[in-house]
Amino acid sequence: MLPWMYEGKIYVPKDGKRYNDCEYGITSNNIEVFSISPAEYEKLENAGVIAKLNSIDEVMIDRFESDYIPYSALKKCLSLFRENHDLANCEFAKAIKTGLNLGFGIFTDL
């Protein structure tokens, strides 16, 4: 498989007015942005985390499209990262924790 050469991004709105901005990749002071390196994405894929995330209702993660993970699915997503101690504090896990703390879903552009 060819490795991806760019960093993915996860956007977490800090307030309810920033959902549209996140969806279109627009950044501002009211959006928290997490960079997912190609190496981190590959680790997640090799550990089976991406496949497990995709088994959760309302979650679809892949390199070909952006997606939204609703707040209601974030706890299940985070539990997958906690199962793998090497990934428990990766940027993707930090983005999920931030979404949970702020009370909003997250937008992925991986």
C-alpha positions in Angstrom: 0.0 0.0 0.0 1.3 3.5 -0.8 1.8 5.7 2.2 -0.1 9.0 2.4 2.2 11.9 2.4 0.1 14.6 4.0 -1.2 15.2 7.5 -4.9 14.7 8.2 -6.8 17.0 10.4 -9.5 16.7 13.0 -11.6 19.8 13.7 -13.4 20.3 17.0 -15.8 23.2 17.3 -15.5 25.1 20.6 -19.1 26.4 20.2 -22.2 25.5 18.3 -21.8 28.2 15.7 -18.6 26.7 14.2 -20.1 23.4 12.8 -20.2 24.7 9.3 -16.7 26.0 9.5 -15.4 22.6 10.6 -17.2 20.9 7.9 -15.4 23.0 5.3 -12.0 23.0 7.0 -12.1 26.6 7.9 -10.1 27.4 11.0 -10.6 30.1 13.6 -10.0 30.7 17.3 -13.2 28.9 18.0 -12.0 25.6 16.4 -9.5 23.2 17.9 -7.4 21.6 15.1 -5.5 18.3 15.6 -3.0 17.1 13.0 -2.8 13.4 12.3 0.5 12.4 10.8 0.8 9.7 8.2 2.7 7.6 10.7 -0.1 8.0 13.3 -2.8 7.0 10.8 -0.7 4.0 9.7 -0.4 3.0 13.4 -4.1 3.3 13.9 -4.8 1.2 10.8 -2.2 -1.5 11.6 -3.6 -1.8 15.2 -7.1 -2.3 13.8 -8.5 0.9 15.4 -9.7 2.4 12.1 -11.7 -0.8 11.3 -13.1 -0.9 14.8 -14.1 2.8 14.6 -15.9 2.1 11.4 -17.9 -0.7 13.1 -19.5 1.9 15.4 -22.8 3.3 14.3 -22.6 6.8 12.7 -18.8 6.6 12.3 -16.9 6.3 9.0 -13.2 6.9 8.8 -11.2 6.7 5.6 -8.6 8.6 3.6 -11.0 9.5 0.8 -13.6 11.6 2.4 -14.2 13.9 5.3 -16.8 12.9 7.9 -18.5 13.9 11.1 -18.4 11.8 14.3 -21.4 12.8 16.5 -20.9 13.5 20.2 -23.1 10.5 21.0 -20.5 8.2 19.4 -17.3 9.7 20.9 -17.3 7.6 24.2 -17.4 4.4 22.2 -14.6 5.7 20.0 -12.5 6.7 22.9 -12.8 3.3 24.5 -11.1 1.8 21.5 -8.1 4.0 22.1 -8.0 3.1 25.8 -7.8 -0.6 24.9 -4.5 0.1 23.1 -2.2 1.8 25.6 0.3 2.9 22.8 -2.5 4.9 21.2 -4.3 6.2 24.3 -2.7 9.7 24.0 -2.3 10.0 20.3 -3.6 13.1 18.5 -6.8 11.3 17.4 -7.6 10.3 21.0 -6.9 13.9 22.2 -9.3 15.2 19.6 -12.0 12.8 20.8 -11.4 13.8 24.4 -11.6 17.5 23.5 -14.9 16.9 21.7 -16.2 15.1 24.8 -15.1 17.9 27.1 -16.6 20.6 24.9 -19.8 18.7 24.3 -19.5 18.6 20.5 -18.9 16.0 17.8 -15.7 16.1 15.7 -15.0 16.5 12.0 -12.3 14.4 10.3 -10.4 15.1 7.2 -7.9 12.3 7.2 
